[in-house]
């Protein structure tokens, strides 16, 4: 998540008033584009960060990016410096509500974990943490297995009809979407409406304003769902929190937590599955290993997470006091942004700008770091470790229908992705045989 998500999420929640920044107010509804001096770190060359990002990191891993909306914006691009900022729970705030005309309220302000500080963040995270323990997540593995097999069957049928399939839409999106629906406990009759809201919430090529309707729609849906399950608790996360905590949590906070799970778990996992498949199809030895070696998935997934770094920037930090990072004094009130792709390609930690699962240790920042580290990291790993091998076993001869560099990537997005990944089938194994493997 980045500064633009911060802005658009606030507006989408209903605060279409004037942002009260320290330097004065500004009407964000008139912001029709993001200035290039702030947006360029979000650009990519195919799956790689733009060369300028690496060049600036190698010159100085902490630098002043711009002055935007009256605030100094700093960009951190080195691994060590990124960890220092992300682990510092006292020098920075991620709570953006003081910048808006009114603070948290049940009629549409910003909620969830990403935009809160302790003690509120601590209280909310404690509500979610039990739902994301390995023991509770293990109960979702049969669901993940079934969802992946269903999508593989649909791919097989689609290949028989058309001979070409879009992996992004037919495989990468449905898997995390259906798993999240199961996790949240959304009834079947409400999932189709929810699906229509689960669109490109992160594309900021038009200044971020194009995402407002999608953000507002899905958030309103989950607020209403929290209120509905207050009366009829479902079997998933929303109902479980209601049963365990009752009136300790408001519908607004519960809806915000659910929206955070949706936001953090859908677009990111879908992008990883789509981009990861496109990259793996260029790495035939890795594709073969996924199909044939049961233990190959874990290191390959970890290295893909580092290499692709689909979450482009961490939640922005607002300096609560003067702080020194990488030898630079960052003044109180400045915004500090951490570039995840740049840090995960830092040659001081990850030598050689290439995909190499043999060196994977899981020591990357793809899920963030510190108290705002993604709470659903293990769920994402479960999905990826199930989906990639399943796809490789079912379709060992899968091929991209066009060169990787010709795919239509998102031009400028907070969660990086690709609009479609057309593939053709060079050969397939029998579905029953693939399941037995």
N, C-alpha and C positions, 0 to 999 in steps of 0.2 A: 504494500500500500504506500502511497506517496502523498505529496502535498495536494495534488489535484483531486485525489480520492477524498482527502480530508474536506476539501471545499465542496465538491459535488455531493458527497454524502450528507453534509449539513444542509445544503439547499434541498436535496431530495427529501429529507425528513420533514420539510415544511417550513424551514427557516429561510424564507425568501426575502428576508429583510436585509439590512445593511450590516456588513461585517465591521465590528468595532475593534479595529486593531489599535495598537498603542499609538500609531501615527495618525489615526483618524479612520473614519468609515469609508467604505467603498461598496458600490452596488455590484455584487458579483453576478447578478442575473444579466448584466450587460457584457460580461466577459465572454467573447465569442471565440477566443483562441488562447492557447497557452503560449507565452513568449518563448521564442526559440532558445534564448539563453538559459531558460529553466528546463525546457523539454528535451534538449538534444541528448542527454544521457539515457533517455528511454528508447532511442533509436537503435537499430541493429542492422548488421549486414548478414542476412540469412539468419542462422542460429547464433552468430557471434556478436558480441558487443562491438559498437563502432570502434575502429582503431584509435580514434582520438581519446576514448575513455582510458584505454590501456596506456597510451602515451602520457597522459596527464597523471595517472596513478604512478607510473614509474618515475616521473619527475618529482611528484609530491603527492602522497596518498591522502592529503587533506588540503582542500583549496576552496576559496570563496567563489561560488558559482555565479551569483547574481544578487541584485537587490530587487525584490519582487513584492508588490503590495506593501511597500514600506518596511519590509523585513530583509535582513541579510540572510541569504541562503548559502549554506556550506555543504559541500559534497565530500563524503568520506569513501574512498575507493580501495584502501588496503585492508587485508585480512585482520591484522593485529589491531589496527586503528578502529575498524568496524566493531570488533568484539569489545573493545574498550568502551565505545559509545553505547552499544546495545546492552552491555552488562551494567551500566551506570544507572542505578535506580533513584539516585538522589539529585543529580545535577540537571536532569531533564524532565520535562513533562510531555506526555502525549495527549493530554486533555485539551481539546481545541474549543471547548464550550465557552470559555471566557472571551473568545474572539467573536462570539455571536451576540445578537441583541438580547437574548434571554437564555437562561441556563436550563439544565435538564428538566424536562417535564414530560408528563405522559401524553401530551398532545402532539408529539412528533419531533422531539429533539434527538440528538445522537446518543445511541446507547452501545452496548457491547463492550468487549474487553479492550479493543485496540485504541480507543479514544479516552481511556480512563487511567487514573493514577491510584496508587494506594492511598487510603485504605479501601476505596470503592473497588478498585481493580482486584485487590486481594479477596474481598467478599464475593465478587462475581465469579472469579476463577475457581474458588473453592466449591461453588455450586456445580461447575462443569467438570472439574478434575475427576471425580469418581466415575463419570460416564466415559472417560477416555483412558482408564486403566487397561493394561493388557488383558486382565481377566474379563472385563466387560466387553472389550473390543473383540475378544476371541469368539463371543457369541455371534458376531457378524460375519465370521469367515464363511459359514455355510451359505449365507445370503450373497456374499461377494462371489463365491464359487458359482452359485446358481445364476446370478446376473451375467457373469462373464460367459458362461456356457450358452445362455439364451442369446446373447448378442453374437456369439460365434455361429450359432445356428442360423440367425438372421443374415449374417454375412454370407454363409454358404448358400442360402436361398437366393440372396441378391446376386451373387456371382452367376448362378445358374440362369438368371433372367437377363442381366445386363452385361456381365463380363467385366464390369468395372464398378468399384464401390468407393465412396468417400469415407475413409476411416474416421475422420474428425466427427462427422455427424452420425455415422452408423455404429460406432464403437467407443470413441473417446468421450463423447458427451453422455450417452445413456448410462454408462457404468457408474460414474460418481453421482450422477443425478438420482438414479434409482437407489443407490446405497444411502445417500443423504435422506431421501424420502423415508427409507426404512429406519434410519437412525433417529430422525425427528418424530417418527410415528405418524406420518401423514396418511390418512385413509386413501384408498385407491381412487375414490370418486373426487378427490381434491387434487390429485397429482397432475392431471392433464392441465388444469388451470395454472398450477404452479409451474409447469413446464413452459408455458407461454411467457412467463415472466423471467425465466432463467436464460436471458439473452446476454448480449455483449455489454456488460455493465462497466467494463474497464477501458473501452476504446475512447481515447481522448483526442483523436485526430481532428475533431471539430471543437476543441477547446474544453471538452469534458461535459458540455451541456447536453450532448446527445444521450448521455447515460442516465440523466435524471429520472426520466419516466420509468426506466427499468429498475433503478434502485428503489424509487419510491413505491412502485407497484409490488415488488417482492417483499419489501419491508412491511408495507401495510398488510399484505397477505399474512405474514407471519405474526404480526401483532394481533390480527383477528383470530388466527389459529390458536395463539396462546390463550386468548379470552375464551374461545370455544372449548379448548381442552381443560380450562379451569372448571367447566361444568361437566365435561365428559373426558377425563384423562385418557390419553391413548397409551399404547404399549411402548412408545419410544422415549427419547430423551426429554421432550417437553412434558409428557405425562409423568415420567419418573421424577423430575424435579418438582412438579406440583405435588405429587404424593409424598415426597420426602420433606419438602420445605413449606408447602402451603402458602400462607399469607406472608411468609418471610420475604418472598420475591413478588414484585408487581408484574402485571401483564406486560408493561412497557419494558422492564428489565429482561423478562423472559423472552419476549419477542426480539429484543436486541441481541441476546445470546444466540437464539436460533438463527437470526439473520447473519450473525458472525460465523456460525458453523456453515451456513449455506455459502456465504461469500468466500470464506477461506477454503472450503472443500470442493466446490464445484469447478469454477473456472481454472483453478490451479491444477487440479488433477486431470481435468479434460485437456488442458494445454500440454501437460507432461505426457499424457498418453498419445496425443496426436503428434507432437514434435518428436517425442521419443521414438515412435514407430518410424517416422520419416528418417531419423538419423540412423536407427538400427538397420534399416533396409539398405543402408550404404555400407554397413559393417557386417558382411555376410558371416564371418567367423563368429561374431557375437550372437547373431541371429541363430546360427546352428547350435551354439552352446545353450541358448535359452530353450531350444526345442529338445535337446538331448540330455542336458546335465541338470538334475534337480537342484543342485546347490549354486547354480550360476546366477540366478536371478538377483539375489541380495546385493552382491558387489556391483553388478551391472546397473541396478536401479540407483544405488548410492552415487555412482559416478555420473549417471545421467542427471540426477538431481543437481549435482555440482556444476556440470558442464552446461546445462541448459538454463538453470537459474531463472525459471519463468517469472517468479516474483521479482520485479525489477528494483524496487526500493523498499526498505523497511518503513514502518510507521515513522513519520517525521517526529523528531525530537525538538522541543522548544527549550532553549537553555534558560534555566531558572536563575542562574548566576553566571558570572564570568567563569569560563572553564578553558583549560589548555588541552588540546588534542593534537598530537603529531607536531608539537612545537608551535602551534598557532593558538593565539588567544581568541576565543570565540566569546563575543559579548553577550551579556544577558539579553534575552528576547530574540536572539537569532534562531533560525531554523536549521537543524542539522539533519541532512538526509544521507542515508547509507546506500550505496549502490551494491546490491547483492551480486550481480554478474561480475562486476569489476573485482570485488573482494574474492569471489570464488575462482577467479582466473589470476590471482596474484601469484606471480612466479616465485616469490620468496617462499611460498607454502606449497604451491602446485606447479612444479617446473614443467615446461612444455605445454603449449596451448593446444592440447589434444585430448581426445576421449581415451582413457586408459583405466579400465576397471581393476587392473592388477595392483594399482596403488591405492584403491579406494579404502578409506578407513571410516567413512561417515563423518569426518571432520570438515564439514562444510557449513555454510550459512543459508542454505536453501530454505530452511524452516525458521530462520531468524536465530536469535540468541537472547539469553536473559529472560526477564519476566514476561516479555511479549513474544517469546518463542511460540510457534504455532502449536496449539494444544492438540490438533488433529494430525500431527506428524505421523504417528504410528498407523493411523487409519489409512492415510495416503500411501504409506509403504505397503500395507496389506493389499490395497487395490492394484498398485503397480506390479508387485511381485506375483500377483495372480494373473493379471491381464496380459502382460508381455509374454510370459511363457505359454499361456493358453493360445495366444494368437500365433506364436512361432510354431507350436506343435501342430495346430490345425492347418496352418498354411505355410509350410516350410519354404515354398518357392514364391512367396508374396513379393511383388515388385512395385516400386513407384511407377505411376503412369506417366510421369514427367520428371525431368531433372530436379533435384532438391532445390537448386537456386531459383527455379521458376515457380515454385509454390507461392501462393498469395499470403504473405505474412502480414500480420497487423503492423501498420506503419509506425504507430506510436502508442504503446499500451502499457499500463501499469502491471498487468499480468500478460506476459508476452505469449503469443500464440500464432496459429496459422488458420486461415479461414477454411481451407479444405485440404485433404490429403488423399487424392485419387490414387487407387492402387488397382493392379490387375493380378490375376491368379495364374501363376505359371504351373501350378500343380497343387494337389491337396491330398491329405491322408484321409482315411475314413473317419468320420466323427467318433464312432464307437472306439476305434483304435486309439485316437488321440486322447479320449477321456481315460482310457485304461492306463495311459502313460502318466 
